[in-house]
Amino acid sequence: MIVSASRSLSLPAVLPGLVLCAAVTLSASLVEQLQMMIFGSHWIESLVLAILIGIAVRSSICLSPTFIPGIQFAAKTLLEIAVVLLGASLSTAAIRQAGLPLVGGIAVLVALSLVGSFVIGRLFGLSASLATLVACGNSICGNSAIAAAAPVIGAKPDDIAASIAFTAVLGIGAVLTLPLLHLLFGLSAMQYGVFAGLTAYAVPQVLAATASAGVVSTQVGTLVKLIRVMMLGPVILVLGAVHGRRPGGSPVNLRHLLPWFILGFAAMATLRSLDAIPAPLLPGMAAVSAAFTVTAMAALGLSVDVRSVAHTGGRVLSAAALSLLALGALGLCLIGLLNIV
């Protein structure tokens, strides 16, 4: 299960966890290099390897609480910095290619997915609160959407834990499955980037899923995913309006409506489009973004304990899995309707 927010950002507090994340990251890089030496190519990217190794470590040993702050820092802060720096690699052409039709299509897809996921959850016997969390996590951005929606609807701790657990399991499954679907459906780099951005739960999962498909898929997937994330603001406002007067409901927290890293990503993309970032800095920024992303993936893996997730109700996982399949189908329909090539 994903751990809660970090209690301290002091260097002594985060250092043990950061060292552990770095060790997992180094292991993933070494395995990737070993694949290159043996097979001439890497079949599994370091991003995915970092997740798998992290899960193996977290699920096989009992981590000391000393490691938790650093793991949380890597999973959140380093990832957010990586996303901001990734904006510097986004070309103007990619932004133009998104266009209003795609943005509008994403908004419609999120709305349909929210309603569909909620209905599926209720059909599987989930409470309205849990079904809402599952729908938000599935349709928008996984744990971030769950964390933003939970206080607004007054969700119970058990519901929050269960919904986060499904996100951990299905999110990892999506990272491992999406590249196979890329080949199965014969999607172009642009189509696959859109598909991954529409279906993966989180930005790092989009990065991992598109890494093997090339830079175009990664850029487009990230852009689509961030547009999807921005749908969180309107959704939270609607939930706040619906639940604000109910017992247990709490006021909308504005910091959830537009996370700072989205603003940073947009600012970097704008600066790049204006040629305001010196060209010699771009390779270094890309390298730091990549390194921080892999480290964040290691932290994500270290936050998932299979032993805890195994106790999650089958109804939650079944409802979430069916919702994810429906989201994927909607994504393919959107690609077809918009004639994305």
KEMIKOL-904616 format. One record per residue: z, y, x of N, C-alpha, C in turn. Coordinates in steps of 0.1 Angstrom, whole numbers, plus 5000, padded with zeros to 4 digits. Layout:
N
ZYXZYXZYX ...
# end
This chain:
341
500049885008500050005000500050125009 499350235004499350355012500650425012 501050465023502350525024502350675019 503550725017503650865011503450965022 503551095018503251205027504151205039 503651265049504451265062505651365060 506751325066507951405066508051505077 507351475088507451575099506151575107 505851695112504651705119504951735134 506151725138506551745152505951635161 505651675173504951585182505751455185 507151465187507851345189507851245177 507751305165507651225153506351155151 505251225154503951165151503451085163 503951105175503351045187503350885186 504450815182504350675182503250615173 503050675161502050635152500650665157 500550785163499250825169498850725180 499750685188499450595199499050455193 499750415183499350285177497950295171 497650405164496250435159495250435170 495550495181494650505192494350365198 495450285198495250145203494350065195 494550085181493650015172492150065173 492050195175490750255177490050205190 490850195200490350145213489850005212 490649925205490349785202489049765195 488849855184487649845176486449885185 486649985193485450025202485149915212 486149845217485949735227485149625220 485549595208484849485200483449525197 483249655194481849695192481049685204 481649725216480849715228480649565232 481549485229481449335231480249285223 480049325211478949285203477649325210 477649455215476449495222476049415234 477149375241476849295253476349155250 476849095239476548955235475248955227 475149035217474049035207472949135209 473249235217472249345219472349455209 473249435199473449535189474849505182 475349605175476649585169476449565154 476849445150476749405136477749475127 478949495133480049565125480449695133 480349805126480649935133482149945136 482350025146483750055150484650105138 483950185129484750235118485250125109 484450025107484849915098485849825106 485549805119486449725127487849785128 487949915129489249985129490049955117 489349955105490049925093490549775093 489649685097490049545097491149515106 491049575118492149545128493449605124 493349725118494549795113495249715102 494449665093495049575082495649455088 495049395098495549275104496949305110 497049415117498249455124499349475113 499049555103499949595093500449485085 499549385083499949265074500549155082 500549155095501149045103502449085109 502749205110504049245115504749355107 506049365108506749465101506849595109 506049695106506049815114507349895112 507849945123509050025123508750165116 509650215109509450345103509050455113 509350435126508950535136507450555136 506650455133505250475134504650545122 505350555111504750605098504250745099 505050845104504550985104503250995112 503150925123501850945131500650875123 500950765117499850695109499450785098 500350855091500050945080499351065085 499751115097499051235103497651195106 497351085112496051045115495151015103 495750955093494950925081494651055073 495451155073495151275066494651385074 495451435083495151555091493951535100 493951425108492751405117491551385109 491651315097490451295089489951425084 490851515079490351645074489651725084 490251725097489551795108488251735111 488151605110486851535113485851575102 486251585090485251625079484851775081 485751855085485351995088484352005099 484551935110483651935121482351865117 482351775108481151705104480151805097 480751915091479952015084478952075094 479352085107478452145117477252065119 477251935115476051855117475151855105 475551915095474751915082473652015083 472451965081471252055082471052135069 470352245069470052325058469152235048 468252155055467352075047468051985038 469151925043469951825035470551895024 471052015026471752095015470652125004 469452165008468452204999468052074991 467951964998467551844991468551804980 469751834981470751804971470351864958 470251994958469652074947470552064934 470252154925471052154912470952034904 469751964903469651844896470651734900 470751724914471751614919473151654916 473451784918474851834915475151814900 474251844892474451824877474551674874 473751594881473751454878475151394883 475651444894476951394899478051424889 477951554883479051594873478951504861 477751474856477651384845478151244848 477751194860478151064864479651054864 480351154870481851154871482451154857 481851234848482351234834482251104827 481051034828480850904822481750804828 481850804842482750714848484150724844 484650844843486050864838486250804825 485350834816485550784802485450634802 484350584809484150434809485350364816 485850414827486850344834488150344826 488450454819489650464810489550364799 488350354793488150254782488350114787 487750084799487949954805489349924808 490050014813491449994816492249964804 492050044793492750014780492449884774 491149844776490749704771491449594778 491749624791492449524799493949534797 494449614788495849624785496649714793 496049804801496749904809497250014800 498450074804498950184797497950304799 498150404790497250514791497350594804 498650594809498850664822498250584833 498350454834497850374845496250374843 495750364831494350374829493750504834 494450614832494050744836493950754851 495050704858495050704873493850624878 493650504873492650414877491250484875 491050554864489850624861489550734871 490650814874490550924883490250874897 490950774902490750714915489350664917 488950584907487650524907486450624907 486650724898485450814896485350924905 486450964912486351084920486651064935 487851034939488151024953489350944956 489550834949490550734953491950794953 492650774964494050814965494350964962 493351044967493551184966493551224951 492651164943492551194929493851144922 494251024926495450964920496651054923 496751104935497951184939497851314932 496651374929496551494922496851484907 496451374902496551354887497951304883 498651224892499851164888500951264884 501251374891502251464886501851544874 500551564872500051634860500251554848 500051424848500251344836501651284835 502451314845503851254845503851104847 502951054856502850904858504150844864 504450724860505550654865505250604880 506350594888506150544902505350414902 505650314893505050184893503550204891 503150294882501750314879501050374891 501750464897501150524909500850424920 501950334922501850234933500750134930 500650094917499649994913498250054915 498050174911496650234912496250264926 497250294935496950314949496650184956 497350074951497049944957495649904954 495149924942493749874939492749964947 493050094949492150174957492050124971 493150084977493150024991492349904992 492449814982491749684983490249704980 489949774969488549784965487849884974 488549984980487950074989487450005001 488249915007487849845018486749745015 486749685003485749594998484349664997 484449794992483249874991482549905004 483449935014482949965028482149845033 482749725031482049605036480849555028 480849595015479749545006478549635006 478849765006477749865005476549845014 476849815027475649795036474849675032 475449575026474649455021473849495009 474349585000473649624989472449714993 472649785004471549875010470349785013 470549665019469449575022468949505009 469849465001469549394989468649474980 468949594978468149684969466949754976 466949744989465849804996465749954995 466950014996467050164994466650235007 466050355005465650435016466950495022 466850565033468050625039468650735030 467750815023468250915014468850855002 468250744996468750684984470050614987 470150554999471450485002472550585004 472250695010473250795012473850844999 472950874990473350914976474150804970 473750684971474450564964475850554970 475950554983477250544990478150654986 477650774986478450894983478950884968 478150824959478550814945479550704943 479550604951480350484948481650464957 481550504969482750484978483850584974 485050534976486250614971486550734979 486350724992486850835001485850865012 485950985017484951035027484850935039 486050885045485850795056485150665053 485350625040484650505036483150525035 482750645031481350685031480750675045 481550735054481150735068480950595073 481950505070481850375075480650295069 480450315056479450245049478050285053 477850415057476550465060476250465075 477250425084477050435098475850355103 475650235097474550155102473250195097 473250285087471950325081471350455087 472050515096471550635103472150765099 471750865106472350995104472051065091 470851035086470451095073471351035062 471550905062472350845051473850905052 474250915065475650965067475751115062 474851195065474951335061474751345046 473851285040473651285026474851225018 475251115023476451045017477651135017 477851205028479051295029478951415020 477751465019477451585010477751544996 477151424992477251384978478751354975 479451284984480851254982481651384981 481451484989482151614988481951684975 480651674970480351734957481151654946 481251524948482051444938483551484939 484051504951485451544953485651674945 484751774946484951904940485051894925 484651774919484851754905486251734901 487151714911488551694909489151814903 488751934907489352054901489252064886 488052054881487852064866488651954859 488551834865489251714859490751744858 491351784869492751814869493151924859 492252024858492552134848492552074834 491551984831491551924818492751844815 493151764825494351674824495551764822 495651874829496751964827496852024813 495652054808495652114794496052014784 495651884786496051784777497451734778 497951724790499351674792500351784795 499951904797500952014801502152034792 501952004779503052024770503751894767 503351784773504051664770505251644779 506251574775507451544783507051484796 507551534807507251474820506051534826 505251614819504051674825504551794834 503751814844504151924853502952024855 503152144859502052244860501052194871 499852234869498752204878499052264892 498952194902499152244916497752284921 497652414923496252474927495752414940 496652374949496152324962495352194961 495452124949494652014947493252044942 493052164937491752194931490652214941 490952264953489952284963490552264977 490652144981491352114994490752195005 491552235015491052325026489952265034 489852125035488852075043487452085037 487452085024486152115017485652255020 486552345019486152485023485752495038 486452415046486052415061484752355063 484452245056483152175057482052265053 482252335041481252425036481052545046 482152595052481952705061481252655074 481552535079480752485091479352465087 479052415076477652385072476852525071 477552625065476952755064476652815078 477652805087477452855100476352785107 476252655106475152585112473852625106 473752645093472552695087472052835092 473052915095472753045100472653045116 472652935122472552915137473652995143 474853005137475953085143476852995152 476552865153477352785162476452755174 476952795186476252775198475752625200 474552605203473952475204474752385214 475252435225475952345235477252295229 477752355218479052305212478852195203 477652175197477352085187477651935191 477151895203477451755206478951725208 479651815213481151795215481851795201 481451875192482051875179481751745172 480551695173480151575167480951455173 481151455186481951355193483351355188 483951475187485351485182485451435168 484551475160484551435146484451275145 483551215153483451075153484751005157 485351055168486550995173487751005163 487851125157488951145148488651055135 487451035131487150955120487550815122 487150755134487550615137489050605137 489750705143491250695144491750705130 491250785121491650795107491450655100 490350595103490050465097491150355102 491450365114492550275120493850305112 494150435110495350465102495250415088 494050425082493950365068494250225068 493650145078493950005078495449975080 496150055089497550035092498350075080 497850135070498550175057498450065047 497649965049497449865039498049735043 499049695035499749565037499249465026 498549365030497949275021499049205013 500249185020501349115013501849195001 501849325002502249404991501149414980 499949424984498849444975498649314967 499049194973498849064966499649064953 500749144952501649134941501149234929 500049304932499549394922498949314910 499149354898498749284886497249264886 496849144882495449104882494649194872 495349234861494649324852494249454858 495049504867494649634873493449614882 493549514890492449484899491149454892 491249374881490049344873489449464867 490249544861489849664854489149764864 489749774876489249864886487949814892 487849674894486649614899485449634890 485749614877484649624867484249774866 485249864867484850004867484050044879 484349984890483550014902482149964901 481949844895480649794892479849884883 480549934873479850024863479450154870 480350204879480050324887478750304895 478750184902477550154910476250154902 476350094890475150084881474750224877 475750314874475450454870474750524882 475250494894474650554906473250524908 472850394906471450354907470650414896 471150424884470450494874470150634877 471150704883470950844886469850864897 469850774907468850774917467450764911 467350674902466050654895465650764887 466550824879466250934870465851064878 466451084890466151204898464951174907 464451054907463351014916463651044931 464851014935465151034949464450934958 463850984968463150894977463650904991 
# end
